[in-house]
Amino acid sequence: MNPGDLLKVSVTVPLEAEEAVAGWVEHVFRQAPALYTDEETLWTEVSVFLPAERGFTPRTRARLEAGLQRLRAHGLPVGRGVIRVRAVPRRNWAEAWKRHFSRSTSAGGCS
């Protein structure tokens, strides 16, 4: 990993569990998570982005899993509650979006 890279930590759960799991993720990481719900499956990915140098420890994973177990024990349908961690390379986001647009393909163009 390079300096400035991020770790994306996410938990995918049914829509009904989104709010409770998002609250738990926020509690564990002390930051509001990003939420993405697939409109077809109605499953939500609850994610936080961490500096890679901070790492994702076995202790943190255990805290997340314990919270999911408690939610399950209280009858909340969290599904398997799979925790995924992946590296996200550092990018200049102010410039990166431009590669998805081309003046030649835009309808009417921008002036």
N, C-alpha and C positions, 0 to 999 in steps of 0.2 A: 504494500500500500504506500501511497505517496502522501506527503504532508498535505493536509487540507481535504483528504478524502473523507467520505462519510460512511457510516453504517446505517442501513435501513433495517429497522427491527419492526416486523409486522406480525399481527395475529389476524387470521381470517375467521370470521364468525357469522352466524345467521343475523339477518337484519334486526331481529327481536332482541339480540344481545348487544347490539352496537353501543348503545349509550352506557351500559354498565361496564363493558370491557374498555371503552374509551376512557371512562373515569378511572378505572384501575391502572391503565397504561399511563395516564397523566400523573397519577399518584406515584407510581414507581419511578418514572423518569423526570418528574417535575417540569414537564412541558406538555402543552396541548398537542394531541396527535392529529395527523391528517387522516381523513376518512374517505374511502372510495367504495361506493356500493355499485355492484354489477346489477343493472336494472333487469336483466333476464333471470339471474339465479337468486337475486335478493340476498347475496352474501356480501358482507362488508369487510374490507381490509382496513385495519386500524394500524397506523404506522407512525413511528417517530424516526427522526434522523439525528444521529449522534456523531460527534467528531470521532474518527477512527481511533485516534490515540487514546480516547477515553475507554474504548473497548466495550465488549459485552461479556460479562463474566458469568461463570456457572452460577454464582450466587444470585445474580440478577435474573437469569433464566428460571431459577428455582422460585424466586419471588413471584414472577409472572405466572408460572404454572400453579403455584399455591393459590393465587387469587382466582384463577380460572376454575380450580377445583372447588373453592368456596362458592363461587357463583353457580356452578353445576349442582352442588349440594343443596342450594336454595331453590333449585328447580328452574334455573335460567338455561335455556337451550343454547349452549355455547359450542355445540358440535364437538369436533376433535380439538379445537382451539390450538391449531398448529402454529408454533412460533417459528418464523423464518428470519434469518439474518443474512444480509448480503451487502457487499461493498458497492458503493456508488462513487465513481471517479469524480475528482474535482473538475469542474468546468467553469468557464466564464459564462454564466447564465445570461448575462446582459447581451452577449453575442451569439450564444448557441441557438436561440430561437430562429435566427435569420436563415439558417441552413434549410429550414422547412418551407421557406417562401422564395419565390422567384418572380421577378418583375415580368418575365415572359409568360408565366402561367396565370398571373392574376387577372381577373376579369375587370377590364376598365383601368387597371393600374392605379397607382397613387401618385399624386404630384406634390 
